[in-house]
Structures are given as structure tokens and as C-alpha cells.
Amino acid sequence: MDIELLFAAAGQILNPWPFFLLFIGTSLGILVGAIPGMTGAMLIALTLPLTFYMDPFNAIVLLVAMYVGAISGGLITATLLRMPGTPAAVMTTFDGYPMARSGKPGRALGLGITASFIGGLIAWITLATITKPLSIFATKFGPFEYFTLIMMAMVLIASVSEGSLAKGLISGLLGMLISMPGVDPATGMPRLTFDWYMLNGGLKLLPVLIGVFAVSQIIKDALDIGQVPERIAMSSKGMLMSAKDFMAQGVNLIRSSLIGTWVGILPGIGASIGSVIAYTAAKNMSKTPEKFGTGSEEGIVASEAANNATVGGALIPLIAMGIPGSVIDAILIGALMIHSIQPGPTLFLTNADIVWGMIAACLLANVLMWLLMTSSVKYIAGLMYLPRSFVLPIVMVFCVIGSFALNNTMFDVWVMLIFGVMGFLMECAKIPLGPFVIGFVLAPLAEEKLRSGLMMTAGDFSPIFTRPLPLFFTILAVILLLWPIVGDWMRKRRASRK
């Protein structure tokens, strides 16, 4: 860890304007996370156009703060409405809502907020210590190493996504296909443009992201616009954890945070899987597993510590290797590219200030998140009851403005609308959006690395099978691809025997 660079980045963030952006980003993230249907991915996608003319350092501070705030804010609706504000807070509903219904909403929220902070802190320590050594190791990767790593990440994303493996693979392959129209990087000739000159530059990341995440959610919410959530009387009693609470939950906090960090490092898995694994581990190791699902403090702590820890964990492969650890990290890669910054192993050499700014912002946003949520959660909770008929038109206006601002053309607005409908239809068919977006982001990089490798070897694919790392990544990808199929076959076989 470069302590001097870290302190320099933290000092820069604490200047008035960057700190204001950190405050705004964290606050907006919490607010959006607390509104059912709104997600951090939607917020960051909508904010990208506002960063076009910002200093790259300030833009990254703003977006990372939104990331941290949104993951944490989801626990408010999960606890008070049994509606997770973000997918990461699904497991929190199991125990947070019963505890709130039993007359202890402040206690449930306080446990979740502090667990989120501790999880974020432990993940940040990992982020600050192992990212640079990992990036140095990754500089030894050649084109084939990168190509097979990306393919392994895609298979991993598909295999752990919601729904069947087939749907995850379809989603990822569809994202890769959508990324292909434009100019062929090897020949310089247009491909899959169907003689439509507007496709010569390819489909831009921003309209696609806004459509898939924001517009699809607007359509979904508009069809259920009259839903009125049940109100729970809010009280801040028991909000702060005592020393006794920390002693009782210490092992659970550390274990769940480490699980969330590790899951975050694995490309494309995301916070929801981290919270599921941590919750399951806490239940299996608990002395009172029967209390889980009825208002267990251990369940709330495990879920929230893990899902917030995935934020710091997911930033590690983004910075060190240019591989997104989650959907939001895929959007952050797009943000870096907009500012002509190429994420990957050389980022520490070419843009060290950006890297340490991102790391420092992650820590400061966690501290700010804890302060904001413990002091004002009672007021933030009121936003959950805003009528959708008021919120949705405003969000839609920002979607149109954000897409149009990219190139000042209506073509990008139409792209946004088309992918909004497409995202809605995919969700109706239970096809996950995560593999689609990450496939769209990673496919051009995978193609570039594969073509570079083939040019170096005169079209010879054999290094994939003869070099240690490409062979390892390929074998791992095959195992990840076959594991769900074999597991399903074994379950059916056991069922038939019974």
C-alpha cells in the first residue's frame, strides 16, 4: 500500500468541491437505494452524462460514492417494507422486516447500518492492500491469458445468475452480439451495420445501460403504479450498537465481511450472492438457527456486512485487471473509458491518482454513509412512500436527457427506448440482465485480445492449451459450465432412486 499516495488522494477528496461530490454521491445513493424499484446501476447510468466534462478524479469520486450509498440504502425498504430497495438487500428482508413489525425498527436498521459499515471497512482493507500486487502479477498476462480470463468470467457470471444456466448464457451471448455492430477493429470495414451509417460507430454503452436498467424498470413500475406500501411507525430507539453487541456479533461480522469481499472479487457475481452465502453460513454456525427468518439479529448482520463488503471486493478485479466484479463495476469501466482511462494492470502506472482516489473514496463514502444513515434514516424512510406517478416521469425525463447528451442525436434516445423494452421483456422471461451488460462491456476487450494473440502466433490457437494460465482458465471455465448441469443430473438421479 502506498500510504503517501493514499493520504494525498484522501486530502484531495476532502477539498470543498470533491467532498461536496462525495456527499452528494453518497446521499443520492442512499436515497435511490431506499426507493423500491430504483437501483444503484440505474443511478450511476443516469449520472454518467453529467461527468462528461468533469475532472476524471472528481467523476470517479462521485460514482464510487453512489455505489457505496446505493448498496447500503437498500436495507431501509427491506426492513420497513419487506421490499429490498436493491437486489443486494433481499436476505435482509427475512429478519429485518419481522424485527421491525415486532416494534423494533430502529434496532433492525441500526444493526444493518453498522454491519454495512464494518463490512465496507474490512473490504476496503483488502482493496487497499492486495490490488497493487495483483495488478503487478496481471502485467505478466499476454493476450491469450486475458482472453481466457474474460471467457471464464463470462461463464462464471452465467452459471451463478438468477434462473437457469441456459438463460444466463443466452443473456451473456446476446450482450456480446449487441456489441459487435460497428467497424471491425482488424479490417477497418463496417460489420453488422446493415448499411445504416448511424451504426458505424457501434451501439454506445450509455444509452444501452440507461435503457436496460432505467427504462425497463420504469415500464415495470408503471404497470403497477397504484401499489401503496404498508406503513410501519419509525423509531430510532436502539439504533447504535453497544460494546456488548459487538462482542456478540464480532465473529459473525468478520466472517460475513470476508465472505462478501471474496465473492466481490469473483467477476460478475455481485452483492446478492455474497449476502446469500454469508446468511447461509451464519445460520449453519448459529446456536439458534431456528430464529432465522423471525427477526434474528445474526441474519441482519450477516446479510448487510456481506453485501456492503462486495463493493470493495468488486473494485479489486476492476482496478487490477480491468474485469468488472459486478454490473455497477461494468458501468464504472465505461465511465473510465469515457475519460480515456483504460482500466487494467497498467492503471497504477498511468493513472495512479485515479486509482488511489477510487480507493480513498470507497473508505470515506463508507464513513459518510454510516454518519448519514444513523443520523437521518428516520427522514430518509419517508421517501419510500413517494407516489410512483410523481417519481417515474421525472426519472424518464432524465433518461432522455442523459441519452441525448451523449452525441446530441435522437438516435441514442431511440436506442435507449428499444433496449428499455428489451430489458423489460428479458425480465418478464426471467433472463438475467447482469450477464447481458457484462457481455456487452467485455466482448470488445475479449475480441481485441484474441485478435492480438492470433496475430502474434500467425493464427495458431494452441497457446490457449499449451500455456499454464490460459489452460487453467479454460479448464476452470469448462468446470463452471458443466457443474450446474452435473449437479442437476445428480439431483434428478437421487430423486428417481427415492
Backbone hydrogen bonds, N-H to C=O, Kabsch-Sander energy under -0.5 kcal/mol:
donor,donor_aa,acceptor,acceptor_aa,energy
3,I,1,M,-1.3
6,L,2,D,-2.4
7,F,3,I,-2.8
8,A,4,E,-2.2
9,A,5,L,-2.5
10,A,6,L,-2.6
11,G,7,F,-2.6
12,Q,8,A,-2.0
13,I,9,A,-2.1
14,L,10,A,-1.8
15,N,12,Q,-1.2
19,F,15,N,-2.6
20,F,16,P,-2.1
21,L,17,W,-2.2
22,L,18,P,-2.5
23,F,19,F,-2.7
24,I,20,F,-2.9
25,G,21,L,-3.0
26,T,22,L,-2.5
27,S,23,F,-2.5
28,L,24,I,-2.9
29,G,25,G,-2.3
30,I,26,T,-2.3
31,L,27,S,-2.5
32,V,28,L,-3.0
33,G,29,G,-2.6
34,A,30,I,-1.5
35,I,32,V,-1.2
38,M,35,I,-2.0
43,L,39,T,-2.2
44,I,40,G,-2.7
45,A,41,A,-2.3
46,L,42,M,-2.3
47,T,43,L,-1.6
48,L,44,I,-1.5
50,L,47,T,-1.3
51,T,47,T,-0.7
51,T,48,L,-1.7
52,F,49,P,-1.1
54,M,51,T,-1.3
59,A,55,D,-2.5
60,I,56,P,-2.4
61,V,57,F,-2.1
62,L,58,N,-2.2
63,L,59,A,-2.3
64,V,60,I,-2.7
65,A,61,V,-2.0
66,M,62,L,-1.8
67,Y,63,L,-2.1
68,V,64,V,-2.4
69,G,65,A,-2.5
70,A,66,M,-2.7
71,I,67,Y,-1.8
72,S,68,V,-1.6
73,G,69,G,-2.8
74,G,70,A,-1.1
75,L,72,S,-1.6
76,I,73,G,-1.6
77,T,73,G,-0.6
78,A,74,G,-1.7
79,T,75,L,-1.9
80,L,76,I,-2.4
81,L,77,T,-2.5
82,R,77,T,-0.8
83,M,77,T,-1.6
85,G,74,G,-1.6
89,A,86,T,-2.0
90,V,87,P,-1.5
93,T,89,A,-0.9
93,T,90,V,-1.1
94,F,91,M,-0.8
95,D,91,M,-0.5
95,D,92,T,-0.6
96,G,92,T,-2.9
97,Y,93,T,-0.9
99,M,95,D,-1.8
100,A,96,G,-2.2
101,R,97,Y,-2.7
102,S,98,P,-1.4
103,G,100,A,-1.5
104,K,99,M,-1.9
108,A,104,K,-2.1
109,L,105,P,-2.6
110,G,106,G,-2.7
111,L,107,R,-2.3
112,G,108,A,-1.9
113,I,109,L,-2.8
114,T,110,G,-2.3
115,A,111,L,-2.3
116,S,112,G,-2.2
117,F,113,I,-2.0
118,I,114,T,-2.6
119,G,115,A,-2.7
120,G,116,S,-2.4
121,L,117,F,-2.2
122,I,118,I,-2.5
123,A,119,G,-2.2
124,W,120,G,-2.0
125,I,121,L,-1.9
126,T,122,I,-1.6
127,L,123,A,-2.7
128,A,124,W,-2.9
129,T,125,I,-1.3
130,I,126,T,-2.5
131,T,127,L,-1.0
134,L,130,I,-2.1
135,S,131,T,-2.3
136,I,132,K,-2.3
137,F,133,P,-2.1
138,A,134,L,-2.2
139,T,135,S,-1.0
140,K,137,F,-1.5
141,F,138,A,-1.8
146,Y,142,G,-2.2
147,F,143,P,-2.5
148,T,144,F,-2.4
149,L,145,E,-2.0
150,I,146,Y,-2.4
151,M,147,F,-2.2
152,M,148,T,-2.4
153,A,149,L,-2.3
154,M,150,I,-2.3
155,V,151,M,-2.3
156,L,152,M,-2.6
157,I,153,A,-2.5
158,A,154,M,-2.2
159,S,155,V,-2.5
160,V,156,L,-1.5
161,S,157,I,-0.7
168,G,164,S,-1.8
169,L,165,L,-2.6
170,I,166,A,-2.7
171,S,167,K,-2.4
172,G,168,G,-2.2
173,L,169,L,-2.9
174,L,170,I,-2.4
175,G,171,S,-2.1
176,M,172,G,-2.0
177,L,173,L,-2.3
178,I,174,L,-2.4
179,S,175,G,-1.1
180,M,177,L,-1.5
182,G,191,R,-1.9
183,V,200,N,-0.6
184,D,189,M,-3.0
188,G,184,D,-2.6
191,R,182,G,-2.9
196,W,193,T,-1.5
197,Y,195,D,-0.8
199,L,196,W,-2.4
200,N,197,Y,-1.7
202,G,199,L,-1.8
204,K,202,G,-0.5
208,V,204,K,-1.3
209,L,205,L,-2.7
210,I,206,L,-2.7
211,G,207,P,-2.3
212,V,208,V,-2.8
213,F,209,L,-2.6
214,A,209,L,-0.6
214,A,210,I,-1.6
215,V,210,I,-2.1
216,S,211,G,-1.7
217,Q,213,F,-0.6
218,I,214,A,-2.2
219,I,215,V,-2.4
220,K,216,S,-2.1
221,D,217,Q,-2.8
222,A,218,I,-2.6
223,L,219,I,-1.5
224,D,221,D,-1.1
225,I,222,A,-1.1
227,Q,224,D,-1.4
239,M,236,S,-1.5
246,F,242,S,-2.0
247,M,243,A,-2.0
248,A,244,K,-2.3
249,Q,245,D,-2.6
250,G,246,F,-1.0
253,L,249,Q,-3.1
254,I,250,G,-2.4
255,R,251,V,-2.8
256,S,252,N,-2.6
257,S,253,L,-2.2
258,L,254,I,-2.3
259,I,255,R,-2.2
260,G,256,S,-2.6
261,T,257,S,-2.4
262,W,258,L,-2.4
263,V,259,I,-2.7
264,G,260,G,-2.3
265,I,261,T,-1.8
266,L,262,W,-1.3
268,G,324,P,-0.6
269,I,266,L,-1.3
270,G,325,G,-0.7
274,G,270,G,-1.4
275,S,271,A,-2.3
276,V,272,S,-1.7
277,I,273,I,-2.4
278,A,274,G,-2.3
279,Y,275,S,-2.4
280,T,276,V,-2.4
281,A,277,I,-2.4
282,A,278,A,-2.5
283,K,279,Y,-2.2
284,N,280,T,-2.4
285,M,281,A,-1.8
286,S,282,A,-0.6
286,S,283,K,-0.7
291,K,288,T,-1.7
292,F,289,P,-1.2
294,T,291,K,-2.1
300,I,296,S,-1.5
301,V,297,E,-2.3
302,A,298,E,-2.5
303,S,299,G,-2.3
304,E,300,I,-2.4
305,A,301,V,-2.4
306,A,302,A,-1.8
307,N,303,S,-2.4
308,N,304,E,-1.7
309,A,305,A,-1.4
310,T,306,A,-1.4
311,V,308,N,-1.0
312,G,308,N,-0.7
313,G,309,A,-2.0
314,A,310,T,-2.8
315,L,311,V,-1.3
316,I,312,G,-0.6
316,I,313,G,-1.0
318,L,314,A,-1.0
319,I,315,L,-2.5
320,A,316,I,-2.8
321,M,317,P,-2.1
322,G,317,P,-0.9
322,G,318,L,-1.0
323,I,317,P,-1.9
325,G,314,A,-0.7
330,A,326,S,-1.6
331,I,327,V,-1.5
332,L,328,I,-2.2
333,I,329,D,-2.1
334,G,330,A,-1.6
335,A,331,I,-2.1
336,L,332,L,-2.4
337,M,333,I,-2.3
338,I,334,G,-2.1
339,H,335,A,-1.1
340,S,337,M,-2.1
341,I,336,L,-2.7
342,Q,340,S,-0.5
344,G,319,I,-0.8
347,L,344,G,-2.0
348,F,345,P,-0.6
349,L,346,T,-0.8
350,T,346,T,-2.6
351,N,347,L,-2.4
355,V,351,N,-1.9
356,W,352,A,-2.5
357,G,353,D,-1.7
358,M,354,I,-2.3
359,I,355,V,-2.2
360,A,356,W,-2.8
361,A,357,G,-2.4
362,C,358,M,-1.7
363,L,359,I,-1.5
364,L,360,A,-2.6
365,A,361,A,-2.5
366,N,362,C,-1.3
367,V,363,L,-2.0
368,L,364,L,-2.6
369,M,365,A,-2.7
370,W,366,N,-2.1
371,L,367,V,-2.0
372,L,368,L,-2.9
373,M,369,M,-2.7
374,T,370,W,-2.2
375,S,371,L,-1.4
376,S,372,L,-1.9
377,V,373,M,-1.4
379,Y,376,S,-0.9
380,I,376,S,-2.3
381,A,377,V,-2.3
382,G,379,Y,-0.9
383,L,380,I,-1.9
384,M,381,A,-1.3
385,Y,382,G,-1.3
386,L,383,L,-1.8
390,F,387,P,-1.5
391,V,387,P,-1.5
392,L,388,R,-2.6
394,I,390,F,-0.7
395,V,391,V,-2.1
396,M,392,L,-2.4
397,V,393,P,-2.0
398,F,394,I,-1.9
399,C,395,V,-1.9
400,V,396,M,-2.2
401,I,397,V,-2.5
402,G,398,F,-2.7
403,S,399,C,-2.2
404,F,400,V,-2.6
405,A,401,I,-2.3
406,L,403,S,-0.9
407,N,403,S,-0.6
408,N,404,F,-2.2
409,T,404,F,-0.5
412,D,409,T,-0.6
413,V,409,T,-0.6
414,W,410,M,-2.4
415,V,411,F,-2.3
416,M,412,D,-2.2
417,L,413,V,-2.3
418,I,414,W,-2.7
419,F,415,V,-2.5
420,G,416,M,-1.7
421,V,417,L,-2.1
422,M,418,I,-2.3
423,G,419,F,-2.7
424,F,420,G,-2.1
425,L,421,V,-2.5
426,M,422,M,-2.4
427,E,423,G,-2.1
428,C,424,F,-2.2
429,A,425,L,-1.8
430,K,427,E,-1.4
431,I,426,M,-3.3
437,V,433,L,-2.3
438,I,434,G,-2.4
439,G,435,P,-2.4
440,F,436,F,-2.1
441,V,437,V,-1.9
442,L,438,I,-2.7
443,A,439,G,-2.1
445,L,441,V,-0.5
446,A,442,L,-2.7
447,E,443,A,-2.7
448,E,444,P,-2.3
449,K,445,L,-2.4
450,L,446,A,-2.5
451,R,447,E,-2.7
452,S,448,E,-2.2
453,G,449,K,-2.4
454,L,450,L,-2.5
455,M,451,R,-2.2
456,M,452,S,-1.8
457,T,453,G,-1.5
458,A,455,M,-0.5
459,G,454,L,-3.4
461,F,459,G,-0.6
464,I,461,F,-1.9
465,F,462,S,-1.9
466,T,462,S,-1.4
467,R,463,P,-1.9
471,L,467,R,-2.1
472,F,468,P,-2.5
473,F,469,L,-2.8
474,T,470,P,-2.2
475,I,471,L,-2.7
476,L,472,F,-2.4
477,A,473,F,-2.2
478,V,474,T,-2.2
479,I,475,I,-2.4
480,L,476,L,-2.7
481,L,477,A,-2.0
482,L,478,V,-2.3
483,W,479,I,-2.6
486,V,482,L,-3.1
487,G,483,W,-2.8
488,D,484,P,-2.3
489,W,485,I,-2.2
490,M,486,V,-2.6
491,R,487,G,-2.1
492,K,488,D,-2.2
493,R,489,W,-2.1
494,R,490,M,-2.5
495,A,491,R,-2.3
496,S,492,K,-2.3
497,R,493,R,-1.8
498,K,494,R,-2.0
